[in-house]
Amino acid sequence: MVAYFSYSGNTEKVAKQIADYTGGTLAEIERETPYTDVNEEGEEELNSNACPDIEVNVDNNVDGESSRIALLPISFQNQCCFL
Ligand SMILES: Cc1cc2nc3c(=O)[nH]c(=O)nc-3n(C[C@H](O)[C@H](O)[C@H](O)COP(=O)(O)O)c2cc1C
């Protein structure tokens, strides 16, 4: 399974390439309330250690897939709150 969050489309392109190459199922992570000002809201989340509510859209049943790859914005590396 290839799970990803993409605000402006770059990560989505890479995730699709990886899914094509590996045969893994794409799982799009979306913020329930889309960012209106990503810089301000992203900084607020980081500073307050908050994690936004998310939805994950998966096309298939991934029970049989042995590997999971996650592609997330760089600022989420510290908190990994989407995982
Ligand atoms: C909430 C949020 C916070 C971000 N914070 C940073 C950051 O602190 N430093 C940085 O270099 N990029 C930051 N980014 C930019 C992401 O790393 C960027 O979106 C990444 O290049 C993937 O691009 P994409 O949204 O087009 O898929 C942030 C993006 C988001 C959505």
PDBQT file of the ligand as one rigid body, heavy atoms in Angstrom, charges set to zero:
ROOT
HETATM    1  C1  LIG A 101       0.988  21.275   6.560  1.00  0.00    +0.000 C 
HETATM    2  C2  LIG A 101       2.260  21.376   5.762  1.00  0.00    +0.000 A 
HETATM    3  C3  LIG A 101       3.415  21.811   6.397  1.00  0.00    +0.000 A 
HETATM    4  C4  LIG A 101       4.615  21.918   5.692  1.00  0.00    +0.000 A 
HETATM    5  N1  LIG A 101       5.727  22.321   6.341  1.00  0.00    +0.000 NA
HETATM    6  C5  LIG A 101       6.917  22.349   5.692  1.00  0.00    +0.000 A 
HETATM    7  C6  LIG A 101       8.116  22.686   6.378  1.00  0.00    +0.000 A 
HETATM    8  O1  LIG A 101       8.105  22.955   7.569  1.00  0.00    +0.000 OA
HETATM    9  N2  LIG A 101       9.276  22.708   5.674  1.00  0.00    +0.000 N 
HETATM   10  C7  LIG A 101       9.319  22.405   4.338  1.00  0.00    +0.000 A 
HETATM   11  O2  LIG A 101      10.397  22.418   3.745  1.00  0.00    +0.000 OA
HETATM   12  N3  LIG A 101       8.179  22.076   3.675  1.00  0.00    +0.000 NA
HETATM   13  C8  LIG A 101       7.002  22.042   4.321  1.00  0.00    +0.000 A 
HETATM   14  N4  LIG A 101       5.847  21.703   3.658  1.00  0.00    +0.000 N 
HETATM   15  C9  LIG A 101       5.917  21.495   2.230  1.00  0.00    +0.000 C 
HETATM   16  C10 LIG A 101       5.824  20.049   1.914  1.00  0.00    +0.000 C 
HETATM   17  O3  LIG A 101       6.971  19.384   2.283  1.00  0.00    +0.000 OA
HETATM   18  C11 LIG A 101       5.514  20.023   0.450  1.00  0.00    +0.000 C 
HETATM   19  O4  LIG A 101       4.170  20.027   0.417  1.00  0.00    +0.000 OA
HETATM   20  C12 LIG A 101       6.180  18.898  -0.255  1.00  0.00    +0.000 C 
HETATM   21  O5  LIG A 101       7.127  19.456  -1.091  1.00  0.00    +0.000 OA
HETATM   22  C13 LIG A 101       5.219  18.038  -1.016  1.00  0.00    +0.000 C 
HETATM   23  O6  LIG A 101       4.516  18.743  -2.004  1.00  0.00    +0.000 OA
HETATM   24  P1  LIG A 101       3.007  18.484  -2.416  1.00  0.00    +0.000 P 
HETATM   25  O7  LIG A 101       2.105  19.098  -1.396  1.00  0.00    +0.000 OA
HETATM   26  O8  LIG A 101       2.863  19.149  -3.761  1.00  0.00    +0.000 OA
HETATM   27  O9  LIG A 101       2.786  17.010  -2.539  1.00  0.00    +0.000 OA
HETATM   28  C14 LIG A 101       4.649  21.590   4.326  1.00  0.00    +0.000 A 
HETATM   29  C15 LIG A 101       3.469  21.165   3.686  1.00  0.00    +0.000 A 
HETATM   30  C16 LIG A 101       2.311  21.037   4.395  1.00  0.00    +0.000 A 
HETATM   31  C17 LIG A 101       1.060  20.532   3.679  1.00  0.00    +0.000 C 
ENDROOT
TORSDOF 0
